[in-house]
Amino acid sequence: MKAMPNPFSALVKQERKRTGMTQEELALTAGVGLRFVRDLEQGKSSLRLDKVDQVLRLFGYRTGPIRMEKPDA
C-alpha cells in the first residue's frame, strides 16, 4: 500500500526543491539517512518525530501540537 502525502511530506519536498537540494544533500545536511528523507517525502505514517524535527529545522520549521476541532458525533 502506497503512503499518503501529508503536510510534512509536502512541505519538506517543496522546501528541498526551493533550495535546490537533492534528497541525498538534504539527508547529509540534516544528519538523517537517505531512506528517512525518502520515506518522509513519500508520506510514511510512522516516522521518528525527532528526526522529522531535524529536517524541518533546516527550513525554519518545527513540529508542535495543534488542537483539533471536536469531530461531529
PyMOL Python script that loads the backbone (N, CA, C, O; Angstrom):
from pymol import cmd

cmd.read_pdbstr("""\
ATOM      1  N   MET A   1       0.843  -1.184   0.000  1.00  0.00           N
ATOM      2  CA  MET A   1       0.000   0.000   0.000  1.00  0.00           C
ATOM      3  C   MET A   1       0.887   1.247   0.000  1.00  0.00           C
ATOM      4  O   MET A   1       1.833   1.342   0.782  1.00  0.00           O
ATOM      5  N   LYS A   2       0.583   2.175  -0.858  1.00  0.00           N
ATOM      6  CA  LYS A   2       1.368   3.401  -1.001  1.00  0.00           C
ATOM      7  C   LYS A   2       1.003   4.401   0.100  1.00  0.00           C
ATOM      8  O   LYS A   2      -0.167   4.555   0.449  1.00  0.00           O
ATOM      9  N   ALA A   3       2.029   5.081   0.643  1.00  0.00           N
ATOM     10  CA  ALA A   3       1.801   6.088   1.684  1.00  0.00           C
ATOM     11  C   ALA A   3       1.065   7.286   1.092  1.00  0.00           C
ATOM     12  O   ALA A   3       1.199   7.597  -0.092  1.00  0.00           O
ATOM     13  N   MET A   4       0.292   7.944   1.935  1.00  0.00           N
ATOM     14  CA  MET A   4      -0.469   9.120   1.515  1.00  0.00           C
ATOM     15  C   MET A   4       0.322  10.388   1.832  1.00  0.00           C
ATOM     16  O   MET A   4       0.921  10.483   2.903  1.00  0.00           O
ATOM     17  N   PRO A   5       0.334  11.344   0.940  1.00  0.00           N
ATOM     18  CA  PRO A   5       1.015  12.611   1.240  1.00  0.00           C
ATOM     19  C   PRO A   5       0.394  13.271   2.475  1.00  0.00           C
ATOM     20  O   PRO A   5      -0.808  13.161   2.716  1.00  0.00           O
ATOM     21  N   ASN A   6       1.226  13.949   3.241  1.00  0.00           N
ATOM     22  CA  ASN A   6       0.751  14.664   4.419  1.00  0.00           C
ATOM     23  C   ASN A   6       1.409  16.044   4.423  1.00  0.00           C
ATOM     24  O   ASN A   6       2.286  16.307   3.600  1.00  0.00           O
ATOM     25  N   PRO A   7       1.000  16.928   5.336  1.00  0.00           N
ATOM     26  CA  PRO A   7       1.583  18.280   5.328  1.00  0.00           C
ATOM     27  C   PRO A   7       3.098  18.289   5.474  1.00  0.00           C
ATOM     28  O   PRO A   7       3.765  19.132   4.874  1.00  0.00           O
ATOM     29  N   PHE A   8       3.657  17.369   6.261  1.00  0.00           N
ATOM     30  CA  PHE A   8       5.108  17.320   6.425  1.00  0.00           C
ATOM     31  C   PHE A   8       5.795  16.926   5.126  1.00  0.00           C
ATOM     32  O   PHE A   8       6.780  17.545   4.723  1.00  0.00           O
ATOM     33  N   SER A   9       5.277  15.903   4.478  1.00  0.00           N
ATOM     34  CA  SER A   9       5.920  15.433   3.249  1.00  0.00           C
ATOM     35  C   SER A   9       5.887  16.503   2.170  1.00  0.00           C
ATOM     36  O   SER A   9       6.882  16.733   1.482  1.00  0.00           O
ATOM     37  N   ALA A  10       4.744  17.154   2.025  1.00  0.00           N
ATOM     38  CA  ALA A  10       4.615  18.199   1.007  1.00  0.00           C
ATOM     39  C   ALA A  10       5.545  19.376   1.309  1.00  0.00           C
ATOM     40  O   ALA A  10       6.199  19.894   0.404  1.00  0.00           O
ATOM     41  N   LEU A  11       5.607  19.797   2.561  1.00  0.00           N
ATOM     42  CA  LEU A  11       6.444  20.925   2.948  1.00  0.00           C
ATOM     43  C   LEU A  11       7.921  20.621   2.729  1.00  0.00           C
ATOM     44  O   LEU A  11       8.645  21.437   2.158  1.00  0.00           O
ATOM     45  N   VAL A  12       8.369  19.462   3.177  1.00  0.00           N
ATOM     46  CA  VAL A  12       9.777  19.105   3.048  1.00  0.00           C
ATOM     47  C   VAL A  12      10.181  19.026   1.580  1.00  0.00           C
ATOM     48  O   VAL A  12      11.223  19.552   1.188  1.00  0.00           O
ATOM     49  N   LYS A  13       9.364  18.378   0.782  1.00  0.00           N
ATOM     50  CA  LYS A  13       9.682  18.265  -0.652  1.00  0.00           C
ATOM     51  C   LYS A  13       9.720  19.639  -1.311  1.00  0.00           C
ATOM     52  O   LYS A  13      10.623  19.929  -2.096  1.00  0.00           O
ATOM     53  N   GLN A  14       8.750  20.479  -0.997  1.00  0.00           N
ATOM     54  CA  GLN A  14       8.689  21.835  -1.568  1.00  0.00           C
ATOM     55  C   GLN A  14       9.922  22.648  -1.159  1.00  0.00           C
ATOM     56  O   GLN A  14      10.553  23.285  -2.003  1.00  0.00           O
ATOM     57  N   GLU A  15      10.260  22.626   0.113  1.00  0.00           N
ATOM     58  CA  GLU A  15      11.405  23.402   0.602  1.00  0.00           C
ATOM     59  C   GLU A  15      12.719  22.857   0.055  1.00  0.00           C
ATOM     60  O   GLU A  15      13.617  23.631  -0.277  1.00  0.00           O
ATOM     61  N   ARG A  16      12.841  21.557  -0.042  1.00  0.00           N
ATOM     62  CA  ARG A  16      14.067  20.955  -0.590  1.00  0.00           C
ATOM     63  C   ARG A  16      14.267  21.401  -2.033  1.00  0.00           C
ATOM     64  O   ARG A  16      15.368  21.784  -2.428  1.00  0.00           O
ATOM     65  N   LYS A  17      13.204  21.347  -2.807  1.00  0.00           N
ATOM     66  CA  LYS A  17      13.305  21.757  -4.212  1.00  0.00           C
ATOM     67  C   LYS A  17      13.562  23.256  -4.333  1.00  0.00           C
ATOM     68  O   LYS A  17      14.325  23.690  -5.196  1.00  0.00           O
ATOM     69  N   ARG A  18      12.919  24.053  -3.460  1.00  0.00           N
ATOM     70  CA  ARG A  18      13.106  25.508  -3.488  1.00  0.00           C
ATOM     71  C   ARG A  18      14.565  25.866  -3.237  1.00  0.00           C
ATOM     72  O   ARG A  18      15.089  26.804  -3.837  1.00  0.00           O
ATOM     73  N   THR A  19      15.216  25.123  -2.356  1.00  0.00           N
ATOM     74  CA  THR A  19      16.612  25.405  -2.031  1.00  0.00           C
ATOM     75  C   THR A  19      17.597  24.704  -2.971  1.00  0.00           C
ATOM     76  O   THR A  19      18.810  24.883  -2.862  1.00  0.00           O
ATOM     77  N   GLY A  20      17.058  23.908  -3.892  1.00  0.00           N
ATOM     78  CA  GLY A  20      17.911  23.258  -4.885  1.00  0.00           C
ATOM     79  C   GLY A  20      18.678  22.058  -4.374  1.00  0.00           C
ATOM     80  O   GLY A  20      19.669  21.651  -4.981  1.00  0.00           O
ATOM     81  N   MET A  21      18.237  21.485  -3.267  1.00  0.00           N
ATOM     82  CA  MET A  21      18.927  20.317  -2.707  1.00  0.00           C
ATOM     83  C   MET A  21      18.381  19.020  -3.285  1.00  0.00           C
ATOM     84  O   MET A  21      17.202  18.916  -3.623  1.00  0.00           O
ATOM     85  N   THR A  22      19.251  18.050  -3.390  1.00  0.00           N
ATOM     86  CA  THR A  22      18.812  16.700  -3.719  1.00  0.00           C
ATOM     87  C   THR A  22      18.408  16.022  -2.405  1.00  0.00           C
ATOM     88  O   THR A  22      18.691  16.535  -1.322  1.00  0.00           O
ATOM     89  N   GLN A  23      17.760  14.889  -2.508  1.00  0.00           N
ATOM     90  CA  GLN A  23      17.424  14.136  -1.295  1.00  0.00           C
ATOM     91  C   GLN A  23      18.695  13.739  -0.551  1.00  0.00           C
ATOM     92  O   GLN A  23      18.732  13.763   0.679  1.00  0.00           O
ATOM     93  N   GLU A  24      19.719  13.381  -1.285  1.00  0.00           N
ATOM     94  CA  GLU A  24      20.987  12.998  -0.677  1.00  0.00           C
ATOM     95  C   GLU A  24      21.607  14.161   0.094  1.00  0.00           C
ATOM     96  O   GLU A  24      22.098  13.979   1.208  1.00  0.00           O
ATOM     97  N   GLU A  25      21.585  15.353  -0.498  1.00  0.00           N
ATOM     98  CA  GLU A  25      22.134  16.536   0.175  1.00  0.00           C
ATOM     99  C   GLU A  25      21.329  16.888   1.425  1.00  0.00           C
ATOM    100  O   GLU A  25      21.898  17.260   2.451  1.00  0.00           O
ATOM    101  N   LEU A  26      20.021  16.770   1.337  1.00  0.00           N
ATOM    102  CA  LEU A  26      19.178  17.044   2.491  1.00  0.00           C
ATOM    103  C   LEU A  26      19.482  16.071   3.626  1.00  0.00           C
ATOM    104  O   LEU A  26      19.616  16.482   4.778  1.00  0.00           O
ATOM    105  N   ALA A  27      19.590  14.806   3.307  1.00  0.00           N
ATOM    106  CA  ALA A  27      19.894  13.795   4.322  1.00  0.00           C
ATOM    107  C   ALA A  27      21.224  14.103   5.010  1.00  0.00           C
ATOM    108  O   ALA A  27      21.315  14.054   6.237  1.00  0.00           O
ATOM    109  N   LEU A  28      22.229  14.411   4.240  1.00  0.00           N
ATOM    110  CA  LEU A  28      23.554  14.709   4.792  1.00  0.00           C
ATOM    111  C   LEU A  28      23.523  15.969   5.652  1.00  0.00           C
ATOM    112  O   LEU A  28      24.076  15.984   6.751  1.00  0.00           O
ATOM    113  N   THR A  29      22.890  17.006   5.165  1.00  0.00           N
ATOM    114  CA  THR A  29      22.822  18.279   5.887  1.00  0.00           C
ATOM    115  C   THR A  29      22.031  18.154   7.185  1.00  0.00           C
ATOM    116  O   THR A  29      22.401  18.743   8.201  1.00  0.00           O
ATOM    117  N   ALA A  30      20.949  17.391   7.152  1.00  0.00           N
ATOM    118  CA  ALA A  30      20.088  17.239   8.330  1.00  0.00           C
ATOM    119  C   ALA A  30      20.612  16.196   9.311  1.00  0.00           C
ATOM    120  O   ALA A  30      20.177  16.153  10.462  1.00  0.00           O
ATOM    121  N   GLY A  31      21.537  15.362   8.865  1.00  0.00           N
ATOM    122  CA  GLY A  31      22.063  14.320   9.741  1.00  0.00           C
ATOM    123  C   GLY A  31      21.131  13.130   9.879  1.00  0.00           C
ATOM    124  O   GLY A  31      21.089  12.473  10.920  1.00  0.00           O
ATOM    125  N   VAL A  32      20.386  12.861   8.817  1.00  0.00           N
ATOM    126  CA  VAL A  32      19.497  11.698   8.794  1.00  0.00           C
ATOM    127  C   VAL A  32      19.864  10.851   7.581  1.00  0.00           C
ATOM    128  O   VAL A  32      20.648  11.277   6.733  1.00  0.00           O
ATOM    129  N   GLY A  33      19.305   9.674   7.503  1.00  0.00           N
ATOM    130  CA  GLY A  33      19.588   8.794   6.378  1.00  0.00           C
ATOM    131  C   GLY A  33      18.776   9.149   5.141  1.00  0.00           C
ATOM    132  O   GLY A  33      17.709   9.757   5.228  1.00  0.00           O
ATOM    133  N   LEU A  34      19.303   8.760   3.996  1.00  0.00           N
ATOM    134  CA  LEU A  34      18.603   8.979   2.730  1.00  0.00           C
ATOM    135  C   LEU A  34      17.255   8.266   2.739  1.00  0.00           C
ATOM    136  O   LEU A  34      16.265   8.812   2.253  1.00  0.00           O
ATOM    137  N   ARG A  35      17.207   7.078   3.275  1.00  0.00           N
ATOM    138  CA  ARG A  35      15.947   6.321   3.346  1.00  0.00           C
ATOM    139  C   ARG A  35      14.905   7.102   4.143  1.00  0.00           C
ATOM    140  O   ARG A  35      13.727   7.119   3.786  1.00  0.00           O
ATOM    141  N   PHE A  36      15.346   7.750   5.229  1.00  0.00           N
ATOM    142  CA  PHE A  36      14.425   8.538   6.043  1.00  0.00           C
ATOM    143  C   PHE A  36      13.831   9.686   5.230  1.00  0.00           C
ATOM    144  O   PHE A  36      12.623   9.917   5.268  1.00  0.00           O
ATOM    145  N   VAL A  37      14.680  10.406   4.494  1.00  0.00           N
ATOM    146  CA  VAL A  37      14.199  11.527   3.668  1.00  0.00           C
ATOM    147  C   VAL A  37      13.202  11.024   2.638  1.00  0.00           C
ATOM    148  O   VAL A  37      12.162  11.645   2.420  1.00  0.00           O
ATOM    149  N   ARG A  38      13.511   9.919   2.014  1.00  0.00           N
ATOM    150  CA  ARG A  38      12.588   9.364   1.012  1.00  0.00           C
ATOM    151  C   ARG A  38      11.257   8.976   1.646  1.00  0.00           C
ATOM    152  O   ARG A  38      10.193   9.277   1.104  1.00  0.00           O
ATOM    153  N   ASP A  39      11.322   8.304   2.801  1.00  0.00           N
ATOM    154  CA  ASP A  39      10.096   7.919   3.497  1.00  0.00           C
ATOM    155  C   ASP A  39       9.285   9.150   3.901  1.00  0.00           C
ATOM    156  O   ASP A  39       8.062   9.166   3.763  1.00  0.00           O
ATOM    157  N   LEU A  40       9.963  10.168   4.396  1.00  0.00           N
ATOM    158  CA  LEU A  40       9.291  11.403   4.814  1.00  0.00           C
ATOM    159  C   LEU A  40       8.592  12.067   3.636  1.00  0.00           C
ATOM    160  O   LEU A  40       7.427  12.450   3.743  1.00  0.00           O
ATOM    161  N   GLU A  41       9.284  12.206   2.524  1.00  0.00           N
ATOM    162  CA  GLU A  41       8.701  12.850   1.348  1.00  0.00           C
ATOM    163  C   GLU A  41       7.573  12.032   0.733  1.00  0.00           C
ATOM    164  O   GLU A  41       6.701  12.588   0.063  1.00  0.00           O
ATOM    165  N   GLN A  42       7.578  10.735   0.949  1.00  0.00           N
ATOM    166  CA  GLN A  42       6.520   9.881   0.405  1.00  0.00           C
ATOM    167  C   GLN A  42       5.339   9.747   1.359  1.00  0.00           C
ATOM    168  O   GLN A  42       4.351   9.088   1.032  1.00  0.00           O
ATOM    169  N   GLY A  43       5.432  10.369   2.538  1.00  0.00           N
ATOM    170  CA  GLY A  43       4.305  10.381   3.456  1.00  0.00           C
ATOM    171  C   GLY A  43       4.178   9.175   4.351  1.00  0.00           C
ATOM    172  O   GLY A  43       3.078   8.868   4.812  1.00  0.00           O
ATOM    173  N   LYS A  44       5.281   8.473   4.613  1.00  0.00           N
ATOM    174  CA  LYS A  44       5.213   7.326   5.517  1.00  0.00           C
ATOM    175  C   LYS A  44       4.640   7.785   6.858  1.00  0.00           C
ATOM    176  O   LYS A  44       5.037   8.825   7.384  1.00  0.00           O
ATOM    177  N   SER A  45       3.717   7.016   7.400  1.00  0.00           N
ATOM    178  CA  SER A  45       2.990   7.451   8.597  1.00  0.00           C
ATOM    179  C   SER A  45       3.709   7.177   9.905  1.00  0.00           C
ATOM    180  O   SER A  45       3.335   7.749  10.929  1.00  0.00           O
ATOM    181  N   SER A  46       4.717   6.334   9.914  1.00  0.00           N
ATOM    182  CA  SER A  46       5.401   6.010  11.170  1.00  0.00           C
ATOM    183  C   SER A  46       6.878   6.403  11.089  1.00  0.00           C
ATOM    184  O   SER A  46       7.746   5.582  10.794  1.00  0.00           O
ATOM    185  N   LEU A  47       7.130   7.674  11.359  1.00  0.00           N
ATOM    186  CA  LEU A  47       8.493   8.198  11.346  1.00  0.00           C
ATOM    187  C   LEU A  47       8.840   8.756  12.725  1.00  0.00           C
ATOM    188  O   LEU A  47       7.957   9.184  13.467  1.00  0.00           O
ATOM    189  N   ARG A  48      10.104   8.751  13.056  1.00  0.00           N
ATOM    190  CA  ARG A  48      10.547   9.305  14.333  1.00  0.00           C
ATOM    191  C   ARG A  48      10.406  10.820  14.317  1.00  0.00           C
ATOM    192  O   ARG A  48      10.936  11.501  13.438  1.00  0.00           O
ATOM    193  N   LEU A  49       9.684  11.331  15.299  1.00  0.00           N
ATOM    194  CA  LEU A  49       9.404  12.756  15.380  1.00  0.00           C
ATOM    195  C   LEU A  49      10.673  13.582  15.552  1.00  0.00           C
ATOM    196  O   LEU A  49      10.767  14.681  15.005  1.00  0.00           O
ATOM    197  N   ASP A  50      11.654  13.075  16.303  1.00  0.00           N
ATOM    198  CA  ASP A  50      12.893  13.825  16.488  1.00  0.00           C
ATOM    199  C   ASP A  50      13.633  14.006  15.168  1.00  0.00           C
ATOM    200  O   ASP A  50      14.249  15.046  14.935  1.00  0.00           O
ATOM    201  N   LYS A  51      13.573  13.002  14.312  1.00  0.00           N
ATOM    202  CA  LYS A  51      14.229  13.113  13.011  1.00  0.00           C
ATOM    203  C   LYS A  51      13.451  14.024  12.064  1.00  0.00           C
ATOM    204  O   LYS A  51      14.047  14.745  11.263  1.00  0.00           O
ATOM    205  N   VAL A  52      12.128  13.994  12.153  1.00  0.00           N
ATOM    206  CA  VAL A  52      11.317  14.924  11.363  1.00  0.00           C
ATOM    207  C   VAL A  52      11.702  16.349  11.754  1.00  0.00           C
ATOM    208  O   VAL A  52      11.874  17.210  10.891  1.00  0.00           O
ATOM    209  N   ASP A  53      11.837  16.594  13.062  1.00  0.00           N
ATOM    210  CA  ASP A  53      12.248  17.919  13.531  1.00  0.00           C
ATOM    211  C   ASP A  53      13.627  18.315  13.008  1.00  0.00           C
ATOM    212  O   ASP A  53      13.842  19.477  12.664  1.00  0.00           O
ATOM    213  N   GLN A  54      14.562  17.372  12.941  1.00  0.00           N
ATOM    214  CA  GLN A  54      15.891  17.673  12.409  1.00  0.00           C
ATOM    215  C   GLN A  54      15.796  18.218  10.992  1.00  0.00           C
ATOM    216  O   GLN A  54      16.477  19.182  10.643  1.00  0.00           O
ATOM    217  N   VAL A  55      14.954  17.603  10.184  1.00  0.00           N
ATOM    218  CA  VAL A  55      14.792  18.029   8.796  1.00  0.00           C
ATOM    219  C   VAL A  55      14.065  19.371   8.737  1.00  0.00           C
ATOM    220  O   VAL A  55      14.490  20.275   8.018  1.00  0.00           O
ATOM    221  N   LEU A  56      12.972  19.506   9.489  1.00  0.00           N
ATOM    222  CA  LEU A  56      12.194  20.743   9.454  1.00  0.00           C
ATOM    223  C   LEU A  56      13.004  21.948   9.910  1.00  0.00           C
ATOM    224  O   LEU A  56      12.831  23.048   9.384  1.00  0.00           O
ATOM    225  N   ARG A  57      13.888  21.750  10.886  1.00  0.00           N
ATOM    226  CA  ARG A  57      14.704  22.855  11.403  1.00  0.00           C
ATOM    227  C   ARG A  57      15.542  23.514  10.309  1.00  0.00           C
ATOM    228  O   ARG A  57      15.783  24.721  10.355  1.00  0.00           O
ATOM    229  N   LEU A  58      15.976  22.752   9.352  1.00  0.00           N
ATOM    230  CA  LEU A  58      16.777  23.310   8.255  1.00  0.00           C
ATOM    231  C   LEU A  58      16.019  24.386   7.483  1.00  0.00           C
ATOM    232  O   LEU A  58      16.621  25.289   6.901  1.00  0.00           O
ATOM    233  N   PHE A  59      14.704  24.280   7.484  1.00  0.00           N
ATOM    234  CA  PHE A  59      13.877  25.202   6.716  1.00  0.00           C
ATOM    235  C   PHE A  59      13.141  26.202   7.605  1.00  0.00           C
ATOM    236  O   PHE A  59      12.265  26.930   7.138  1.00  0.00           O
ATOM    237  N   GLY A  60      13.505  26.234   8.900  1.00  0.00           N
ATOM    238  CA  GLY A  60      12.908  27.198   9.808  1.00  0.00           C
ATOM    239  C   GLY A  60      11.564  26.776  10.385  1.00  0.00           C
ATOM    240  O   GLY A  60      10.769  27.629  10.778  1.00  0.00           O
ATOM    241  N   TYR A  61      11.302  25.492  10.443  1.00  0.00           N
ATOM    242  CA  TYR A  61      10.049  24.973  10.983  1.00  0.00           C
ATOM    243  C   TYR A  61      10.338  24.016  12.135  1.00  0.00           C
ATOM    244  O   TYR A  61      11.478  23.598  12.340  1.00  0.00           O
ATOM    245  N   ARG A  62       9.291  23.675  12.883  1.00  0.00           N
ATOM    246  CA  ARG A  62       9.369  22.625  13.895  1.00  0.00           C
ATOM    247  C   ARG A  62       7.981  22.026  14.066  1.00  0.00           C
ATOM    248  O   ARG A  62       6.981  22.644  13.700  1.00  0.00           O
ATOM    249  N   THR A  63       7.926  20.850  14.611  1.00  0.00           N
ATOM    250  CA  THR A  63       6.639  20.223  14.878  1.00  0.00           C
ATOM    251  C   THR A  63       6.078  20.760  16.186  1.00  0.00           C
ATOM    252  O   THR A  63       6.819  21.272  17.025  1.00  0.00           O
ATOM    253  N   GLY A  64       4.797  20.643  16.352  1.00  0.00           N
ATOM    254  CA  GLY A  64       4.169  21.088  17.587  1.00  0.00           C
ATOM    255  C   GLY A  64       2.725  20.641  17.645  1.00  0.00           C
ATOM    256  O   GLY A  64       2.146  20.242  16.635  1.00  0.00           O
ATOM    257  N   PRO A  65       2.146  20.707  18.834  1.00  0.00           N
ATOM    258  CA  PRO A  65       0.753  20.283  18.983  1.00  0.00           C
ATOM    259  C   PRO A  65      -0.211  21.291  18.370  1.00  0.00           C
ATOM    260  O   PRO A  65      -0.043  22.503  18.512  1.00  0.00           O
ATOM    261  N   ILE A  66      -1.189  20.784  17.708  1.00  0.00           N
ATOM    262  CA  ILE A  66      -2.236  21.605  17.111  1.00  0.00           C
ATOM    263  C   ILE A  66      -3.569  21.047  17.587  1.00  0.00           C
ATOM    264  O   ILE A  66      -3.870  19.875  17.364  1.00  0.00           O
ATOM    265  N   ARG A  67      -4.347  21.863  18.224  1.00  0.00           N
ATOM    266  CA  ARG A  67      -5.645  21.409  18.735  1.00  0.00           C
ATOM    267  C   ARG A  67      -6.570  21.108  17.557  1.00  0.00           C
ATOM    268  O   ARG A  67      -6.712  21.900  16.625  1.00  0.00           O
ATOM    269  N   MET A  68      -7.184  19.946  17.638  1.00  0.00           N
ATOM    270  CA  MET A  68      -8.149  19.535  16.614  1.00  0.00           C
ATOM    271  C   MET A  68      -9.535  19.965  17.059  1.00  0.00           C
ATOM    272  O   MET A  68      -9.854  19.947  18.248  1.00  0.00           O
ATOM    273  N   GLU A  69     -10.344  20.345  16.102  1.00  0.00           N
ATOM    274  CA  GLU A  69     -11.726  20.665  16.427  1.00  0.00           C
ATOM    275  C   GLU A  69     -12.440  19.376  16.794  1.00  0.00           C
ATOM    276  O   GLU A  69     -12.111  18.306  16.282  1.00  0.00           O
ATOM    277  N   LYS A  70     -13.394  19.481  17.660  1.00  0.00           N
ATOM    278  CA  LYS A  70     -14.159  18.316  18.078  1.00  0.00           C
ATOM    279  C   LYS A  70     -14.948  17.779  16.876  1.00  0.00           C
ATOM    280  O   LYS A  70     -15.715  18.517  16.257  1.00  0.00           O
ATOM    281  N   PRO A  71     -14.761  16.503  16.550  1.00  0.00           N
ATOM    282  CA  PRO A  71     -15.497  15.963  15.407  1.00  0.00           C
ATOM    283  C   PRO A  71     -16.996  15.892  15.689  1.00  0.00           C
ATOM    284  O   PRO A  71     -17.420  15.720  16.832  1.00  0.00           O
ATOM    285  N   ASP A  72     -17.775  16.026  14.645  1.00  0.00           N
ATOM    286  CA  ASP A  72     -19.229  15.900  14.790  1.00  0.00           C
ATOM    287  C   ASP A  72     -19.580  14.471  15.152  1.00  0.00           C
ATOM    288  O   ASP A  72     -19.039  13.526  14.577  1.00  0.00           O
ATOM    289  N   ALA A  73     -20.475  14.315  16.092  1.00  0.00           N
ATOM    290  CA  ALA A  73     -20.862  12.970  16.539  1.00  0.00           C
ATOM    291  C   ALA A  73     -22.128  12.516  15.878  1.00  0.00           C
ATOM    292  O   ALA A  73     -22.597  11.408  16.137  1.00  0.00           O
TER     293      ALA A  73
END
""", "prot")
cmd.dss("prot")
cmd.show_as("cartoon", "prot")
cmd.util.cbc("prot")
cmd.orient("prot")
